[in-house]
Amino acid sequence: TGDSETVRCGPAHLHPKITINALGSNGTAPRILNSRFTVLDSPALRHATTGYTLSAFRAAVEMTKNRGIKICVHVILGLPGETKDHMMATARILAGLEIDGLKIHLLYVIKGTKLDDLYQKGNYTPLTQAQYVEAVCEFLAHTPSHVVIHRVQVDVG
């Protein structure tokens, strides 16, 4: 972002030996690293190009923490093919990592995207507001109390 407070990136950018070592190489380390995460065995990843593995994500978290940088993880609930079991597996994995913050998002359909194409063909159904609220509550039940919850709301009208 050009701001020394926060760096935003996806796990595909978190190659431990390159990106993490570059953080702060100009003498100003960010205070928070934002990254997204999804359980790797989720069928939802057939629709995403993440370019990372769970072991790479864990290594990136460890290396980032060793640099004294806080980590805020973004999680998107309701990905195509994702079940509640996948969502809770993500929650349990994150609970076992040394993350500092969490932003939970609901996947939404944007016209003209591949997801919109799936939606229009009846191959994707977004979570309802009730399903999202239930999933968030369960997800948060797995989240350690020291993790700052940065975001859980979204308009699902």
Secondary structure, DSSP 8 states (H G I E B T S, - for coil): ---SSEEE--GGG--IIIIIHHTTTTS---SEEEEE---TT-GGGGG------HHHHHHHHHHHHHTT-EEEEEEEE--TT--HHHHHHHHHHHHTS---EEEEEE----TTSHHHHHHHTTS-----HHHHHHHHHHHHHHS-TTSEEEE------
